[in-house]
Amino acid sequence: MRSKGTYWLKLLLVFSLVLPLLAACGIDQKIEEQYPLESVNGSGSSTSYVYRAAGVSVPEVAKALADQQKPEQQSTEAKDRMFLVYSNRIIHLQQDAEKPEDTLIEVDSKEYVRENYSSSFLEGYLLASFLGSLFDNGRYGHGTYRGYEERGTYKPTGGSYHAPSAQEKKAVPPMTVTRTGSIFKRSKNADSTTKSGSGGALSNPSKGKITRNDGSGGKKSSSWLTPRKSTKPKTRVGFGRVSRRR
């Protein structure tokens, strides 16, 4: 009975660790499939990816993402900046100053937030209890970074943003590519004559004959496959006796 209880406890622990990771991967994939990747920064567990939602406001993008996957925490609605918190991702939505009709979607790992953001800056958007846990009660959160839109003034401490390379695009491929193509249908009146590799012509390749060897070295043609004649199986009558073992 005790071993069974231990088994269920271990299973519950596994689910508690795996499910948050699957949830984070889910929202990452949804963003990758809907918006083009614009810029990247960081490496390892400290990463930041920036996507662009053209012609969509910050509240509209926040609602679309929250409807697809509910965040653990969401900042109050604002037209210029919002935050969505997931298990190991923090999504920072920012209105593009150069294109106010666009929204920049910055997907930061929690490690990237710890190393670059200021805890005092995030206090106006996220709960204090969450920030205390995120920044280990003051151990982290001393950066001056305030998001991709203000990277020129408040620069991140870990590297700099740059256009994604071919390798980085493979790692996080944007899926908003317009694909075009054509479908060709073979005509019923198409020429069915094909040429063999030796230059000879083969007409009506769908038709042909079946030939069999007549046993004399020559070949006999036939429009039907004639089966080989079978002979009557031989039978033999015998006598014997059955003895019983003592």
TAKALIN-V555837 format. One record per residue. N is the residue number from 0. RES is the residue in one letter. PHI is phi in whole degrees, 0 to 359 (NA if undefined). OMEGA is omega in radians with two decimals (none if undefined). BURIAL is I if it has 24 or more other ideal C-beta (glycine too) atoms within 12 Angstrom, else O. Layout:
BEGIN
N;RES;PHI;OMEGA;BURIAL
N;RES;PHI;OMEGA;BURIAL
END
This chain:
BEGIN
0;M;NA;-3.13;O
1;R;293;3.14;O
2;S;295;3.11;O
3;K;294;3.10;O
4;G;295;3.10;O
5;T;295;3.12;O
6;Y;298;-3.14;O
7;W;293;3.10;O
8;L;294;3.10;O
9;K;295;3.13;O
10;L;296;3.10;O
11;L;296;3.12;O
12;L;295;3.12;O
13;V;297;3.14;O
14;F;296;-3.14;O
15;S;293;3.12;O
16;L;271;-3.03;O
17;V;278;-3.05;O
18;L;300;3.08;O
19;P;299;3.11;O
20;L;294;3.11;O
21;L;295;3.12;O
22;A;296;3.14;I
23;A;294;3.11;I
24;C;297;-3.12;O
25;G;296;-3.11;O
26;I;291;3.07;I
27;D;300;-3.10;I
28;Q;294;3.13;O
29;K;297;3.13;I
30;I;292;3.14;I
31;E;300;-3.09;I
32;E;283;-3.02;O
33;Q;252;-3.01;I
34;Y;230;3.14;I
35;P;284;3.12;I
36;L;283;-3.06;I
37;E;248;-3.06;I
38;S;203;-3.14;I
39;V;222;3.09;I
40;N;202;3.08;I
41;G;92;3.14;I
42;S;201;3.13;O
43;G;64;-3.13;O
44;S;275;3.13;O
45;S;255;-3.06;I
46;T;225;3.09;I
47;S;216;3.12;I
48;Y;241;-3.11;I
49;V;243;3.11;I
50;Y;242;3.14;I
51;R;241;3.02;I
52;A;254;-3.05;I
53;A;286;3.06;O
54;G;72;-3.13;O
55;V;233;-3.11;I
56;S;282;-3.14;I
57;V;300;3.12;I
58;P;298;3.14;I
59;E;293;3.11;O
60;V;294;3.13;I
61;A;300;-3.14;I
62;K;294;-3.13;O
63;A;297;-3.14;I
64;L;290;3.14;I
65;A;294;3.11;I
66;D;291;3.13;O
67;Q;286;3.10;O
68;Q;207;-3.05;I
69;K;292;3.11;O
70;P;281;3.07;I
71;E;290;-3.13;I
72;Q;206;-3.13;I
73;Q;219;3.13;I
74;S;286;-3.14;I
75;T;295;-3.08;O
76;E;295;3.10;O
77;A;209;-3.07;O
78;K;278;-3.06;O
79;D;253;-3.07;I
80;R;201;3.07;I
81;M;214;3.13;I
82;F;232;3.00;I
83;L;236;-3.09;I
84;V;251;3.03;I
85;Y;243;-2.98;I
86;S;305;3.10;I
87;N;225;3.09;I
88;R;223;3.00;I
89;I;237;-3.10;I
90;I;260;-3.10;I
91;H;251;-3.14;I
92;L;264;-3.07;I
93;Q;225;3.05;I
94;Q;284;-3.14;I
95;D;286;-3.10;I
96;A;295;-3.13;O
97;E;282;3.08;O
98;K;229;-3.04;O
99;P;300;3.12;O
100;E;282;-3.12;O
101;D;258;3.07;I
102;T;241;3.06;I
103;L;266;-3.11;I
104;I;255;-3.13;I
105;E;259;-3.14;I
106;V;258;-3.08;I
107;D;253;2.96;I
108;S;286;-3.13;I
109;K;297;3.10;I
110;E;295;3.12;I
111;Y;294;3.11;I
112;V;295;3.13;I
113;R;301;-3.03;I
114;E;279;-2.97;I
115;N;238;-3.06;I
116;Y;276;3.03;I
117;S;263;3.14;I
118;S;296;3.14;I
119;S;294;3.11;O
120;F;292;-3.09;I
121;L;280;-3.13;I
122;E;299;-3.13;O
123;G;281;-3.07;O
124;Y;237;-3.03;I
125;L;239;-3.09;I
126;L;294;-3.11;O
127;A;296;-3.13;O
128;S;296;3.11;O
129;F;291;-3.14;I
130;L;295;3.11;I
131;G;298;3.11;O
132;S;288;-3.11;O
133;L;296;-3.07;I
134;F;264;3.06;I
135;D;54;3.07;O
136;N;52;3.03;O
137;G;102;3.13;O
138;R;292;3.08;O
139;Y;242;3.06;I
140;G;88;-3.13;I
141;H;253;3.12;O
142;G;282;-3.13;I
143;T;244;-3.07;O
144;Y;293;-3.12;I
145;R;229;3.08;I
146;G;113;-3.05;I
147;Y;299;-3.10;I
148;E;296;-3.12;I
149;E;249;-3.08;I
150;R;295;3.11;I
151;G;288;-3.13;O
152;T;267;3.14;O
153;Y;248;-3.02;O
154;K;281;3.06;O
155;P;289;-3.12;I
156;T;281;-3.09;O
157;G;262;3.09;I
158;G;80;-3.13;O
159;S;221;-3.14;O
160;Y;285;3.12;I
161;H;208;3.10;O
162;A;297;-3.08;O
163;P;296;3.08;I
164;S;281;3.13;O
165;A;299;3.14;O
166;Q;293;3.13;O
167;E;290;3.08;I
168;K;291;3.08;O
169;K;292;-3.13;O
170;A;290;3.11;O
171;V;230;-3.02;I
172;P;284;3.00;O
173;P;290;-3.05;I
174;M;251;-3.10;O
175;T;263;-3.14;O
176;V;259;3.11;O
177;T;281;-3.11;O
178;R;251;3.11;O
179;T;233;-3.14;O
180;G;185;-3.13;O
181;S;231;3.07;O
182;I;243;-3.12;O
183;F;255;3.11;O
184;K;248;-3.13;O
185;R;289;3.13;O
186;S;285;3.10;O
187;K;292;-3.11;O
188;N;265;-3.10;O
189;A;293;3.14;O
190;D;292;-3.10;O
191;S;266;-3.13;O
192;T;280;3.12;O
193;T;236;3.14;O
194;K;253;3.11;O
195;S;276;-3.10;O
196;G;293;-3.11;O
197;S;270;3.08;O
198;G;99;3.13;O
199;G;283;-3.13;O
200;A;263;3.11;O
201;L;238;-3.11;O
202;S;268;3.13;O
203;N;47;-3.08;O
204;P;295;-3.13;O
205;S;279;3.13;O
206;K;248;3.12;O
207;G;181;-3.13;O
208;K;235;3.07;O
209;I;250;-3.11;O
210;T;245;3.06;O
211;R;224;-3.13;O
212;N;280;-3.11;O
213;D;271;3.10;O
214;G;91;-3.13;O
215;S;256;3.14;O
216;G;97;3.12;O
217;G;268;3.14;O
218;K;245;-3.14;O
219;K;251;-3.11;O
220;S;267;3.13;O
221;S;203;3.09;O
222;S;277;3.11;O
223;W;234;3.09;O
224;L;272;-3.09;O
225;T;271;-3.11;O
226;P;286;3.11;O
227;R;292;-3.12;O
228;K;293;3.13;O
229;S;264;3.13;O
230;T;255;-3.12;O
231;K;290;-3.14;O
232;P;296;-3.13;O
233;K;278;3.10;O
234;T;236;-3.11;O
235;R;220;3.14;O
236;V;261;-3.13;O
237;G;224;3.14;O
238;F;239;3.10;O
239;G;186;3.14;O
240;R;217;-3.13;O
241;V;248;3.12;O
242;S;251;-3.12;O
243;R;260;-3.13;O
244;R;287;-3.14;O
245;R;275;none;O
END
